[in-house]
């Protein structure tokens, strides 16, 4: 959906350049394009109709202010209404209750519910400094219980054991009792999923909800479901008082309609979005920033946050001090830079947050190939001895063959990596005497940059 809307609106902006006012005619042209993009993105028809009506009402007769062209003014209206459709801003998770705060996770099988439970546990531990317990009430899939055990360990939370022989209600009550006695702040309950909606599932989850009285009932929905997400959301809304939505697999090849449709149908705010399969791949959902990304404006703030979170500032400062002192930049330092890139989420994740115009300039890059190239360089360096990393000048033909064999690559790949290292080494030498610190300060100043406007 992001590229479809961005492409259609950028074409419209160019067509409208030079016009003095927003008119019924150019609004109708824009709405036709937006309607098609939304339908192609699998947004529910009822949501499309409501959205188009609101945009039309806001856009007609609007004066063009300042330097904005009519096309940019219309994009601004669409941006605001997209954010409003998805919930406007951020809706925080509610933990304002006597501990333990019970959070019930609901959704169909395959929606990413169990993984999202662990991701939420990690978020609560790291961002909210909470002591978290998880439990699986999915007695129909023993593998789901084991899966939650595994991912809970990865998240750093504690897992409460359950078995397929127990009833979901008994499991929930036992976990709640344990959480109270051991002073947990939060209890996350992963409920049973089904391949489709059925009355048994709904009756079971209603009983759990009544017994546990959760402070949050989160509906986990797959962003790739499209129109099916609407039917699922309506069924769960009728069965449970939903308080929020977790949108999973937003990094996948989805057309994006679920984000708009589910919020509209349930009336519950989208609280989190799953951005990757990694255990830390969960973002607090910001409707305004998500709307900007849909329109191809990018999300510079999210990009800065991702880079800041991924960068080891202590290591970066140590490297800056090393370069400033004139010490040699070696292959250990080069490896550290590669690993920093991986910690930031990789090239594809960073590119996803760039404005469309900037991303298009780098569109010739094969992201998958670039990611593989980074991993290959890491493997080559790991095949070296500690001495070779400290003194790369020792690496001659015989050593190169051994390193290539150990890394499973050709000698040419080793040569290419060493050449790139030498280029970076030369650059570091030029930064001696404070040049690198100046560069870091300039990069720090970028954090205050405003979001980039829609390209015209």
ABEGO torsion letter per residue (X at the ends): XAAAAAAAAAAAAAAABGBABBBAAAAAAAAAAAAAAAAAAGBBAAAAAAAAAAAAAAABGBBBBEABBAAAAAAAAAAAAAAAAAGEEBBBBBABBBOBBBBBBBEBBGAGAAAAAAAAAAAAAAAAGBBBBBBBABAABAAAAAAAAAAAAAAGBBBBBBBAABBAAAAAAAAAAAAAAAGBABBBBBBBBBABBBAAAAAAAAAAAAAAGBABBBBBBBAAAEAAAAAAAAAAAAABBBABBBBBGAABBBAGAAAAAAAAAAGBBBABBBABABAABBBBBBAAAAAAAAAGAEBAAAAAAAAAAABBAAAAAAAAAAAAAGBBBBAAAAAAAAAAAAAAGEAAAAAAABBAAAAAAAAABBAAAAAAAAAAAAAAAAABBAAAAABAAABBAAAAAAAAAAAGBBAAAAAAAAAAAAAAAAAAAAABGGAAAAAAAAAAAAAABBBBBBBX
